[in-house]
Amino acid sequence: MRILMSKMLRVAFGLVVVLVLAGCATTEPIWFVATPGYVEARLATSEEATRVEYEAQIGRLQDELNAQRAVSDELAALADVVGEIESSNQELLGLADGLEDRLAELPRETIRQLVEILQRHLEEDAPE
């Protein structure tokens, strides 16, 4: 009986050793024990999923950055246009001031004569 018991223990021990060694080579857990192969497979899957998620997020952020750069370029162009308009307005105001000064220097009689000449010219060109 002792010999039978000893053989059964050896067989059981051999089965445990075989299961442990087989578990090291598999990617599936044995009962509730996670094997190294299973852990490595899960880590690789997790790393891949994380990498894909980060790459997608980086792509979205890059798209947002490009959109903001486009808006920034448009704002810079609009700022240039506004600057040009402001410069033109200043130039026109300067010309208007110069014209006002020149008109102030003309004697009233000269202005009256110009008005008469213009009125006659308009009356001649008016359709009859």
DSSP file (Angstrom, degrees, kcal/mol; ACC not computed):
  #  RESIDUE AA STRUCTURE BP1 BP2  ACC     N-H-->O    O-->H-N    N-H-->O    O-->H-N    TCO  KAPPA ALPHA  PHI   PSI    X-CA   Y-CA   Z-CA
    1    1 A M     >        0   0    0      0, 0.0     4,-2.7     0, 0.0     5,-0.2   0.000 360.0 360.0 360.0 -37.1    0.0    0.0    0.0
    2    2 A R  H  >  +     0   0    0      1,-0.2     4,-2.5     2,-0.2     5,-0.2   0.904 360.0  50.3 -64.4 -38.9    2.8    2.2    0.8
    3    3 A I  H  > S+     0   0    0      2,-0.2     4,-2.5     1,-0.2    -1,-0.2   0.902 110.9  49.3 -67.0 -40.4    4.3    1.6   -2.6
    4    4 A L  H  > S+     0   0    0      2,-0.2     4,-2.3     1,-0.2    -2,-0.2   0.907 112.0  48.5 -63.8 -42.4    1.0    2.4   -4.3
    5    5 A M  H  X S+     0   0    0     -4,-2.7     4,-2.2     2,-0.2    -2,-0.2   0.895 111.3  50.3 -65.4 -39.9    0.7    5.6   -2.3
    6    6 A S  H  X S+     0   0    0     -4,-2.5     4,-2.2     2,-0.2    -2,-0.2   0.901 111.2  48.5 -65.1 -42.0    4.3    6.5   -3.2
    7    7 A K  H  X S+     0   0    0     -4,-2.5     4,-2.5     2,-0.2    -2,-0.2   0.880 110.7  51.3 -66.0 -37.8    3.6    5.9   -6.9
    8    8 A M  H  X S+     0   0    0     -4,-2.3     4,-2.8     2,-0.2    -2,-0.2   0.897 109.9  49.2 -67.2 -39.0    0.4    8.0   -6.7
    9    9 A L  H  X S+     0   0    0     -4,-2.2     4,-3.0     2,-0.2    -2,-0.2   0.911 111.9  49.1 -65.2 -41.1    2.2   10.9   -5.1
   10   10 A R  H  X S+     0   0    0     -4,-2.2     4,-2.7     2,-0.2    -2,-0.2   0.915 112.8  46.9 -64.2 -42.2    4.9   10.7   -7.8
   11   11 A V  H  X S+     0   0    0     -4,-2.5     4,-2.5     2,-0.2    -2,-0.2   0.924 114.4  47.1 -64.8 -44.1    2.3   10.6  -10.5
   12   12 A A  H  X S+     0   0    0     -4,-2.8     4,-2.3     2,-0.2    -2,-0.2   0.923 113.5  48.0 -63.4 -43.7    0.4   13.5   -8.9
   13   13 A F  H  X S+     0   0    0     -4,-3.0     4,-2.5     1,-0.2    -2,-0.2   0.906 111.4  51.1 -63.0 -41.7    3.7   15.5   -8.5
   14   14 A G  H  X S+     0   0    0     -4,-2.7     4,-2.7     2,-0.2    -2,-0.2   0.893 109.3  50.4 -62.1 -40.7    4.6   14.7  -12.1
   15   15 A L  H  X S+     0   0    0     -4,-2.5     4,-2.8     2,-0.2    -2,-0.2   0.910 110.2  49.7 -64.2 -41.2    1.2   16.0  -13.3
   16   16 A V  H  X S+     0   0    0     -4,-2.3     4,-2.6     2,-0.2    -2,-0.2   0.925 112.1  48.1 -62.9 -43.7    1.6   19.2  -11.3
   17   17 A V  H  X S+     0   0    0     -4,-2.5     4,-2.8     1,-0.2     5,-0.2   0.926 112.3  49.0 -62.8 -43.9    5.1   19.7  -12.8
   18   18 A V  H  X S+     0   0    0     -4,-2.7     4,-2.6     1,-0.2     5,-0.2   0.916 112.3  48.4 -61.8 -43.5    3.8   19.0  -16.3
   19   19 A L  H  X S+     0   0    0     -4,-2.8     4,-2.5     2,-0.2    -2,-0.2   0.907 112.3  48.6 -64.3 -41.3    0.9   21.5  -15.7
   20   20 A V  H  X S+     0   0    0     -4,-2.6     4,-1.5     2,-0.2    -2,-0.2   0.944 114.7  44.5 -64.6 -46.7    3.2   24.2  -14.4
   21   21 A L  H  X S+     0   0    0     -4,-2.8     4,-0.7     1,-0.2    -2,-0.2   0.889 115.3  48.0 -65.9 -37.7    5.7   23.8  -17.3
   22   22 A A  H >X S+     0   0    0     -4,-2.6     3,-0.6    -5,-0.2     4,-0.6   0.864 107.7  57.0 -68.7 -35.0    2.8   23.7  -19.8
   23   23 A G  H >< S+     0   0    0     -4,-2.5     3,-0.6     1,-0.2    14,-0.5   0.824  99.7  58.7 -65.7 -30.6    1.3   26.7  -18.2
   24   24 A C  H 3< S+     0   0    0     -4,-1.5    -1,-0.2     1,-0.2    -2,-0.2   0.784 108.6  45.7 -68.1 -25.5    4.5   28.7  -18.7
   25   25 A A  H << S+     0   0    0     -4,-0.7    -1,-0.2    -3,-0.6     2,-0.2   0.525 102.2  79.8 -95.3  -6.3    4.2   28.1  -22.4
   26   26 A T    <<  -     0   0    0     -4,-0.6    12,-0.5    -3,-0.6    11,-0.4  -0.616  66.1-145.0-102.8 160.9    0.5   28.9  -22.8
   27   27 A T  S    S+     0   0    0     10,-0.2    -1,-0.1    -2,-0.2    15,-0.1   0.247  78.4  85.0-104.1  11.3   -1.2   32.3  -23.0
   28   28 A E  S    S-     0   0    0     -5,-0.1    10,-0.2     6,-0.0    -2,-0.1  -0.876  84.0-110.9-111.5 145.0   -4.3   31.0  -21.1
   29   29 A P        -     0   0    0      0, 0.0     2,-0.7     0, 0.0     5,-0.2  -0.422  23.4-130.0 -71.6 149.8   -4.6   30.9  -17.4
   30   30 A I  B >  S-A   33   0A   0      3,-2.0     3,-3.0    -2,-0.1     2,-0.3  -0.912  70.4 -49.1-101.8 118.6   -4.6   27.6  -15.6
   31   31 A W  T 3  S-     0   0    0     -2,-0.7     0, 0.0     1,-0.3     0, 0.0  -0.395 123.5 -25.5  49.9-111.7   -7.6   27.5  -13.3
   32   32 A F  T 3  S+     0   0    0     -2,-0.3     2,-0.5     2,-0.1    -1,-0.3   0.216 115.8 103.5-111.1  14.6   -7.2   30.8  -11.4
   33   33 A V  B <   -A   30   0A   0     -3,-3.0    -3,-2.0     0, 0.0     2,-0.6  -0.863  66.0-138.9-101.6 124.0   -3.4   31.1  -11.9
   34   34 A A        -     0   0    0     -2,-0.5    -2,-0.1    -5,-0.2    -6,-0.0  -0.708  20.1-143.6 -82.5 123.8   -2.2   33.6  -14.5
   35   35 A T     >  -     0   0    0     -2,-0.6     4,-2.6     1,-0.1     5,-0.2  -0.456  22.3-111.6 -82.6 158.7    0.7   32.1  -16.4
   36   36 A P  H  > S+     0   0    0      0, 0.0     4,-2.7     0, 0.0     5,-0.2   0.888 119.9  52.5 -57.0 -39.1    3.6   34.3  -17.6
   37   37 A G  H  > S+     0   0    0    -14,-0.5     4,-2.3   -11,-0.4   -10,-0.2   0.899 109.7  48.5 -63.7 -39.8    2.5   33.8  -21.2
   38   38 A Y  H  > S+     0   0    0    -12,-0.5     4,-2.5   -15,-0.3    -1,-0.2   0.923 112.0  48.8 -65.0 -44.7   -1.0   35.0  -20.3
   39   39 A V  H  X S+     0   0    0     -4,-2.6     4,-2.5     1,-0.2    -2,-0.2   0.923 112.3  48.5 -62.4 -44.2    0.4   38.0  -18.5
   40   40 A E  H  X S+     0   0    0     -4,-2.7     4,-2.5     1,-0.2    -1,-0.2   0.906 111.6  49.5 -63.4 -41.5    2.6   38.9  -21.4
   41   41 A A  H  X S+     0   0    0     -4,-2.3     4,-2.3     2,-0.2    -1,-0.2   0.916 112.2  47.8 -64.0 -42.6   -0.2   38.5  -23.9
   42   42 A R  H  X S+     0   0    0     -4,-2.5     4,-2.6     2,-0.2    -2,-0.2   0.900 112.0  49.8 -65.7 -40.3   -2.5   40.7  -21.8
   43   43 A L  H  X S+     0   0    0     -4,-2.5     4,-3.0     2,-0.2     5,-0.2   0.918 110.9  49.4 -63.9 -42.8    0.2   43.4  -21.4
   44   44 A A  H  X S+     0   0    0     -4,-2.5     4,-2.4     2,-0.2    -2,-0.2   0.917 113.0  47.1 -62.4 -42.8    0.9   43.4  -25.2
   45   45 A T  H  X S+     0   0    0     -4,-2.3     4,-2.4     2,-0.2    -2,-0.2   0.916 114.3  47.3 -63.6 -43.2   -2.8   43.8  -25.9
   46   46 A S  H  X S+     0   0    0     -4,-2.6     4,-2.5     2,-0.2    -2,-0.2   0.912 112.1  49.2 -65.8 -42.8   -3.1   46.5  -23.3
   47   47 A E  H  X S+     0   0    0     -4,-3.0     4,-2.7     2,-0.2    -1,-0.2   0.908 111.5  49.7 -63.2 -41.6    0.0   48.3  -24.6
   48   48 A E  H  X S+     0   0    0     -4,-2.4     4,-2.6    -5,-0.2    -2,-0.2   0.922 111.6  47.8 -63.6 -44.5   -1.3   48.1  -28.2
   49   49 A A  H  X S+     0   0    0     -4,-2.4     4,-2.3     2,-0.2    -2,-0.2   0.909 113.6  48.0 -63.8 -41.5   -4.8   49.5  -27.2
   50   50 A T  H  X S+     0   0    0     -4,-2.5     4,-2.7     2,-0.2    -2,-0.2   0.915 111.9  49.8 -64.7 -42.7   -3.1   52.3  -25.2
   51   51 A R  H  X S+     0   0    0     -4,-2.7     4,-2.6     2,-0.2    -2,-0.2   0.917 111.4  48.3 -63.0 -43.5   -0.8   53.1  -28.1
   52   52 A V  H  X S+     0   0    0     -4,-2.6     4,-2.2     2,-0.2    -1,-0.2   0.909 112.5  49.2 -63.0 -42.2   -3.7   53.2  -30.6
   53   53 A E  H  X S+     0   0    0     -4,-2.3     4,-2.3    -5,-0.2    -2,-0.2   0.919 112.3  47.6 -64.2 -43.6   -5.7   55.4  -28.3
   54   54 A Y  H  X S+     0   0    0     -4,-2.7     4,-2.8     2,-0.2    -2,-0.2   0.902 111.0  51.1 -64.7 -40.5   -2.8   57.8  -27.8
   55   55 A E  H  X S+     0   0    0     -4,-2.6     4,-2.3     2,-0.2    -1,-0.2   0.896 110.7  49.0 -63.7 -39.4   -2.2   58.0  -31.5
   56   56 A A  H  X S+     0   0    0     -4,-2.2     4,-2.2     2,-0.2    -1,-0.2   0.911 112.4  47.9 -65.2 -41.3   -5.8   58.8  -32.2
   57   57 A Q  H  X S+     0   0    0     -4,-2.3     4,-2.5     2,-0.2    -2,-0.2   0.898 110.8  50.9 -67.0 -39.9   -5.8   61.5  -29.5
   58   58 A I  H  X S+     0   0    0     -4,-2.8     4,-2.5     2,-0.2    -1,-0.2   0.899 109.4  51.9 -63.1 -40.1   -2.5   63.0  -30.9
   59   59 A G  H  X S+     0   0    0     -4,-2.3     4,-2.2     2,-0.2    -2,-0.2   0.915 110.4  47.6 -62.0 -43.3   -4.2   63.0  -34.4
   60   60 A R  H  X S+     0   0    0     -4,-2.2     4,-2.3     1,-0.2    -2,-0.2   0.921 112.8  48.6 -64.0 -42.9   -7.2   64.9  -33.0
   61   61 A L  H  X S+     0   0    0     -4,-2.5     4,-2.5     1,-0.2    -2,-0.2   0.885 110.2  51.9 -64.9 -37.6   -5.0   67.4  -31.2
   62   62 A Q  H  X S+     0   0    0     -4,-2.5     4,-2.6     2,-0.2    -1,-0.2   0.907 109.2  50.1 -64.5 -41.2   -2.9   67.9  -34.4
   63   63 A D  H  X S+     0   0    0     -4,-2.2     4,-2.2     2,-0.2    -2,-0.2   0.914 111.7  48.0 -62.4 -42.7   -6.1   68.6  -36.4
   64   64 A E  H  X S+     0   0    0     -4,-2.3     4,-2.5     2,-0.2    -2,-0.2   0.909 111.4  50.7 -63.9 -41.3   -7.2   71.1  -33.7
   65   65 A L  H  X S+     0   0    0     -4,-2.5     4,-2.3     2,-0.2    -2,-0.2   0.912 110.2  49.2 -62.9 -42.8   -3.8   72.7  -33.8
   66   66 A N  H  X S+     0   0    0     -4,-2.6     4,-2.1     2,-0.2    -1,-0.2   0.895 111.1  50.3 -63.2 -39.5   -3.9   73.0  -37.6
   67   67 A A  H  X S+     0   0    0     -4,-2.2     4,-2.2     1,-0.2    -2,-0.2   0.907 111.2  48.5 -64.7 -41.2   -7.4   74.5  -37.4
   68   68 A Q  H  X S+     0   0    0     -4,-2.5     4,-2.5     1,-0.2    -2,-0.2   0.869 109.6  52.3 -68.1 -35.5   -6.2   77.1  -34.8
   69   69 A R  H  X S+     0   0    0     -4,-2.3     4,-2.6     2,-0.2    -1,-0.2   0.905 108.8  50.7 -64.6 -40.1   -3.2   77.9  -37.0
   70   70 A A  H  X S+     0   0    0     -4,-2.1     4,-2.3     2,-0.2    -2,-0.2   0.922 111.6  47.1 -63.1 -43.9   -5.5   78.5  -39.9
   71   71 A V  H  X S+     0   0    0     -4,-2.2     4,-2.5     2,-0.2    -2,-0.2   0.907 111.3  51.9 -63.4 -41.2   -7.7   80.8  -37.8
   72   72 A S  H  X S+     0   0    0     -4,-2.5     4,-2.2     2,-0.2    -2,-0.2   0.903 109.5  49.3 -62.1 -41.9   -4.6   82.6  -36.6
   73   73 A D  H  X S+     0   0    0     -4,-2.6     4,-2.2     2,-0.2    -1,-0.2   0.903 111.0  50.1 -64.0 -40.8   -3.4   83.1  -40.2
   74   74 A E  H  X S+     0   0    0     -4,-2.3     4,-2.5     1,-0.2    -2,-0.2   0.901 110.3  50.3 -64.0 -40.3   -6.8   84.5  -41.1
   75   75 A L  H  X S+     0   0    0     -4,-2.5     4,-2.5     2,-0.2    -2,-0.2   0.891 109.3  51.2 -64.7 -39.1   -6.7   86.9  -38.2
   76   76 A A  H  X S+     0   0    0     -4,-2.2     4,-1.9     2,-0.2    -2,-0.2   0.911 110.8  48.7 -63.8 -41.3   -3.3   88.1  -39.1
   77   77 A A  H  X S+     0   0    0     -4,-2.2     4,-2.1     2,-0.2    -2,-0.2   0.914 112.1  48.8 -64.5 -42.0   -4.5   88.7  -42.7
   78   78 A L  H  X S+     0   0    0     -4,-2.5     4,-2.8     1,-0.2    -2,-0.2   0.884 108.2  54.1 -64.6 -37.8   -7.5   90.6  -41.4
   79   79 A A  H  X S+     0   0    0     -4,-2.5     4,-2.2     1,-0.2    -1,-0.2   0.892 108.3  50.1 -62.6 -38.6   -5.3   92.7  -39.1
   80   80 A D  H  X S+     0   0    0     -4,-1.9     4,-2.3     2,-0.2    -2,-0.2   0.915 111.0  48.7 -64.5 -42.6   -3.2   93.6  -42.1
   81   81 A V  H  X S+     0   0    0     -4,-2.1     4,-2.6     2,-0.2    -2,-0.2   0.922 111.1  49.7 -63.1 -44.3   -6.3   94.7  -44.0
   82   82 A V  H  X S+     0   0    0     -4,-2.8     4,-2.7     1,-0.2    -1,-0.2   0.898 110.0  51.8 -62.0 -39.7   -7.6   96.7  -41.1
   83   83 A G  H  X S+     0   0    0     -4,-2.2     4,-2.4     2,-0.2    -1,-0.2   0.910 110.1  48.4 -62.0 -42.4   -4.2   98.4  -40.9
   84   84 A E  H  X S+     0   0    0     -4,-2.3     4,-2.6     2,-0.2    -2,-0.2   0.908 112.0  49.1 -64.6 -41.5   -4.3   99.3  -44.6
   85   85 A I  H  X S+     0   0    0     -4,-2.6     4,-2.8     2,-0.2    -2,-0.2   0.921 111.4  49.4 -63.5 -43.2   -7.8  100.7  -44.2
   86   86 A E  H  X S+     0   0    0     -4,-2.7     4,-2.2     1,-0.2    -2,-0.2   0.906 111.0  49.7 -62.8 -40.7   -6.8  102.7  -41.2
   87   87 A S  H  X S+     0   0    0     -4,-2.4     4,-2.2     2,-0.2    -2,-0.2   0.914 111.5  48.9 -63.3 -43.0   -3.8  104.0  -43.2
   88   88 A S  H  X S+     0   0    0     -4,-2.6     4,-2.7     1,-0.2    -2,-0.2   0.904 110.0  51.7 -63.7 -41.3   -6.1  104.9  -46.1
   89   89 A N  H  X S+     0   0    0     -4,-2.8     4,-2.6     2,-0.2    -1,-0.2   0.909 109.5  49.3 -62.0 -41.6   -8.5  106.7  -43.8
   90   90 A Q  H  X S+     0   0    0     -4,-2.2     4,-2.2     2,-0.2    -1,-0.2   0.903 111.4  49.6 -63.8 -40.3   -5.7  108.7  -42.2
   91   91 A E  H  X S+     0   0    0     -4,-2.2     4,-2.4     2,-0.2    -2,-0.2   0.919 111.6  48.3 -64.5 -43.4   -4.5  109.7  -45.7
   92   92 A L  H  X S+     0   0    0     -4,-2.7     4,-2.6     2,-0.2    -2,-0.2   0.892 110.1  51.7 -64.2 -39.7   -8.0  110.7  -46.8
   93   93 A L  H  X S+     0   0    0     -4,-2.6     4,-2.3     2,-0.2    -1,-0.2   0.905 109.9  49.9 -63.2 -39.9   -8.4  112.8  -43.6
   94   94 A G  H  X S+     0   0    0     -4,-2.2     4,-2.3     2,-0.2    -2,-0.2   0.915 111.5  48.1 -63.5 -42.5   -5.1  114.5  -44.4
   95   95 A L  H  X S+     0   0    0     -4,-2.4     4,-2.6     2,-0.2    -2,-0.2   0.893 110.8  51.3 -64.7 -39.5   -6.2  115.2  -47.9
   96   96 A A  H  X S+     0   0    0     -4,-2.6     4,-2.5     2,-0.2    -2,-0.2   0.905 110.1  49.0 -65.0 -40.7   -9.6  116.6  -46.7
   97   97 A D  H  X S+     0   0    0     -4,-2.3     4,-2.3     2,-0.2    -1,-0.2   0.917 111.9  49.2 -63.7 -41.9   -7.8  118.9  -44.2
   98   98 A G  H  X S+     0   0    0     -4,-2.3     4,-2.2     2,-0.2    -2,-0.2   0.908 112.3  47.9 -63.5 -41.4   -5.5  120.1  -47.0
   99   99 A L  H  X S+     0   0    0     -4,-2.6     4,-2.7     2,-0.2     5,-0.2   0.897 110.3  52.2 -65.3 -40.5   -8.5  120.7  -49.3
  100  100 A E  H  X S+     0   0    0     -4,-2.5     4,-2.0     1,-0.2    -1,-0.2   0.906 109.9  48.9 -62.7 -40.9  -10.4  122.5  -46.6
  101  101 A D  H  X S+     0   0    0     -4,-2.3     4,-1.2     2,-0.2    -1,-0.2   0.911 111.9  48.4 -65.1 -41.4   -7.4  124.8  -46.0
  102  102 A R  H  X S+     0   0    0     -4,-2.2     4,-1.0     1,-0.2    -2,-0.2   0.896 111.4  50.0 -66.4 -39.2   -7.1  125.5  -49.7
  103  103 A L  H  < S+     0   0    0     -4,-2.7     3,-0.4     1,-0.2    -1,-0.2   0.863 107.0  55.0 -67.1 -34.3  -10.8  126.3  -50.0
  104  104 A A  H  < S+     0   0    0     -4,-2.0    -1,-0.2     1,-0.2    -2,-0.2   0.812 105.1  54.5 -67.0 -28.7  -10.5  128.6  -47.0
  105  105 A E  H  < S+     0   0    0     -4,-1.2    -1,-0.2    -3,-0.2    -2,-0.2   0.750  87.9  93.7 -77.9 -23.5   -7.8  130.5  -48.8
  106  106 A L  S  < S-     0   0    0     -4,-1.0     2,-0.0    -3,-0.4     5,-0.0  -0.476  84.7-114.3 -69.7 136.3   -9.9  131.1  -52.0
  107  107 A P     >  -     0   0    0      0, 0.0     4,-1.6     0, 0.0     3,-0.4  -0.367  21.6-117.3 -68.2 153.1  -11.7  134.4  -51.9
  108  108 A R  H  > S+     0   0    0      1,-0.2     4,-2.5     2,-0.2     5,-0.2   0.842 112.6  57.9 -61.0 -35.8  -15.5  134.3  -51.8
  109  109 A E  H  > S+     0   0    0      1,-0.2     4,-2.4     2,-0.2    -1,-0.2   0.898 103.6  51.8 -65.3 -38.7  -15.9  136.0  -55.1
  110  110 A T  H  > S+     0   0    0     -3,-0.4     4,-2.2     2,-0.2    -1,-0.2   0.900 110.2  49.4 -63.7 -40.2  -13.9  133.3  -56.8
  111  111 A I  H  X S+     0   0    0     -4,-1.6     4,-2.3     2,-0.2    -2,-0.2   0.917 109.9  51.1 -64.5 -42.9  -16.1  130.6  -55.3
  112  112 A R  H  X S+     0   0    0     -4,-2.5     4,-2.2     1,-0.2    -2,-0.2   0.905 110.3  49.4 -62.0 -41.3  -19.2  132.5  -56.4
  113  113 A Q  H  X S+     0   0    0     -4,-2.4     4,-2.5     1,-0.2    -1,-0.2   0.896 109.6  51.4 -64.5 -40.5  -17.9  132.7  -60.0
  114  114 A L  H  X S+     0   0    0     -4,-2.2     4,-2.5     1,-0.2    -1,-0.2   0.898 109.0  51.1 -62.4 -40.1  -17.1  129.0  -60.0
  115  115 A V  H  X S+     0   0    0     -4,-2.3     4,-2.5     2,-0.2    -2,-0.2   0.918 110.4  49.0 -64.7 -42.8  -20.6  128.2  -58.8
  116  116 A E  H  X S+     0   0    0     -4,-2.2     4,-2.5     2,-0.2     5,-0.2   0.923 111.4  49.2 -62.5 -44.1  -22.1  130.3  -61.6
  117  117 A I  H  X S+     0   0    0     -4,-2.5     4,-2.4     1,-0.2    -2,-0.2   0.920 112.2  48.5 -62.3 -43.2  -19.9  128.7  -64.2
  118  118 A L  H  X S+     0   0    0     -4,-2.5     4,-2.4     2,-0.2    -1,-0.2   0.905 110.4  50.9 -63.6 -41.3  -20.9  125.2  -63.0
  119  119 A Q  H  X S+     0   0    0     -4,-2.5     4,-2.3     2,-0.2    -2,-0.2   0.922 111.1  48.0 -64.2 -42.9  -24.5  126.1  -63.0
  120  120 A R  H  X S+     0   0    0     -4,-2.5     4,-2.2     1,-0.2    -1,-0.2   0.911 111.2  50.8 -63.6 -41.1  -24.3  127.4  -66.6
  121  121 A H  H  X S+     0   0    0     -4,-2.4     4,-1.9     1,-0.2    -1,-0.2   0.903 111.2  48.1 -63.3 -40.7  -22.5  124.3  -67.6
  122  122 A L  H  X S+     0   0    0     -4,-2.4     4,-1.0     1,-0.2    -1,-0.2   0.869 110.7  51.4 -67.5 -36.3  -25.1  122.1  -66.0
  123  123 A E  H  < S+     0   0    0     -4,-2.3    -2,-0.2     1,-0.2    -1,-0.2   0.865 110.2  49.4 -69.5 -34.9  -27.9  124.0  -67.6
  124  124 A E  H  < S+     0   0    0     -4,-2.2    -2,-0.2     1,-0.2    -1,-0.2   0.884 115.0  43.6 -69.8 -38.2  -26.3  123.7  -71.1
  125  125 A D  H  < S+     0   0    0     -4,-1.9    -1,-0.2    -5,-0.2    -2,-0.2   0.600  88.7 110.4 -83.8 -11.2  -25.8  119.9  -70.6
  126  126 A A  S  < S-     0   0    0     -4,-1.0     2,-0.2    -5,-0.1    -3,-0.0  -0.405  77.8-110.1 -67.2 138.3  -29.3  119.4  -69.2
  127  127 A P              0   0    0      0, 0.0    -1,-0.1     0, 0.0    -2,-0.1  -0.446 360.0 360.0 -69.8 139.3  -31.6  117.4  -71.5
  128  128 A E              0   0    0     -2,-0.2    -2,-0.1    -3,-0.1    -3,-0.0   0.430 360.0 360.0-107.7 360.0  -34.4  119.5  -73.0
